Amino acid sequence: MSIRDLLILNLTLQVFDGLFSYQVFSLEAAEANPLVSAAIFTWGVIYGLLYKKILACTLLFLVFAFRHSLPLLTRRGLIVTASVYAYVAVVCLWEIII
């Protein structure tokens, strides 16, 4: 899998996480991250989630920007972030099902 493919996977997971979070917040769930929680409280659910996702995607693009100078570190960083988001998504889906 190329570094570009890893970036696309991470961005796709960000979209899934944003949609999933929106569905959970519509059921009156609370955000655990205090920064995001404050953004949601101040700007509402949609803009608070957009803040969270835009920040996460910006950081992913920052990691991706190092692909020429630090290709191994970039690959590992994108693999770790994709793995963490995929694991959290599976756990969240599991919690909903059970």
RALINPE-V604445 format. One record per residue. NEAR is the number of other C-alpha atoms within 12 Angstrom. Layout:
((NEAR) (NEAR))
This chain:
((12) (17) (28) (23) (16) (27) (33) (22) (25) (34) (29) (23) (31) (32) (24) (24) (31) (29) (21) (24) (33) (26) (19) (20) (23) (15) (12) (11) (15) (19) (23) (12) (13) (13) (16) (27) (24) (20) (21) (26) (18) (15) (16) (18) (29) (24) (20) (27) (35) (25) (23) (31) (29) (20) (19) (27) (27) (19) (22) (33) (23) (16) (30) (32) (21) (21) (23) (14) (12) (15) (18) (17) (18) (27) (28) (22) (27) (37) (29) (20) (29) (29) (18) (18) (26) (24) (17) (20) (24) (18) (14) (19) (17) (11) (11) (12) (8) (7))
